[in-house]
Amino acid sequence: MSPVPVVTIDGPSGSGKGTVSRLVARHAGWHLLDSGALYRLVALAGARAGLGFGDRDAHAALARSMDVTFGTDSGGGERVLLDGRDATDAIRSEDCSRGASRVAAWPGVREALFARQRAFARPPGLVADGRDMGTVVFPEAELKIFLTASAAERALRRHKQLKDKGVSANLATLSREIAERDERDSTRPIAPLEPASDAHIVDSTGSSIDQVVGRVLMLGRERRLWR
């Protein structure tokens, strides 16, 4: 068991794990790790440096050296800085999402980010959001959640997110891209997307964010992680 309590929330893209993780961390007063953002930042840093996806060693070097700051904006929303520049919106683009899925399969990048992710575990506790948090990065976590939802619902959620941001998107294209990413993430040889053997599987299909957060908070109370 870790000297610092850790809750991991893993799952596929569009399952709602990012929002759920932020709300659980806020309730507990714990730190938050958005591990997916780190991989997105590697992809973004590579694009800004003009790297091609054949430059794996260069991407791994960026993963080790990039200056990343996670914070909140004046309204309490997410704010991410990469080397002092605001990258909040850039890392949520579809291009960056695709890039993150590719660089996350590279052993050099994963190794470079492993220690950085582990370092987020600081008192009073950590909620870690990702795809291999409970299986690889924090296998000793006190509570592991695998959050999922149907592919159709995840595509609808992503479509709504983009529309709310004023970005045009095709639902059929989003559905295909989500299916392709699921396939890449679940079949990659390094840290594939899969629930830990001791994870609680929570299906958010048809559930509200409040319902899902309530379920996770209840599981944490059962382990006396928070009130």
Number of C-alpha atoms within 10 A of each C-alpha: 10 12 10 13 19 30 27 29 30 31 27 23 24 20 25 23 28 22 13 22 25 22 19 20 20 13 13 18 15 21 18 25 25 19 21 20 23 23 25 26 29 27 29 23 20 23 15 9 12 10 15 12 14 8 11 17 13 16 26 21 15 20 26 17 11 15 13 17 14 14 13 10 9 7 6 8 10 13 15 22 15 19 13 11 11 13 20 18 11 15 25 14 14 15 13 20 21 16 21 21 18 18 21 24 19 17 16 18 22 18 13 17 21 15 12 14 18 14 9 17 22 15 13 13 21 24 29 33 27 24 28 25 31 29 22 14 19 20 18 17 22 17 21 29 23 27 26 21 20 14 20 17 16 22 25 15 16 21 20 16 13 16 12 10 9 9 11 11 15 10 16 13 12 19 19 14 15 21 16 12 18 18 13 16 22 15 14 14 11 15 19 19 22 18 22 18 9 14 19 16 16 17 15 19 17 10 10 11 15 11 13 19 19 15 13 23 20 15 17 19 12 11 12 9 17 14 11
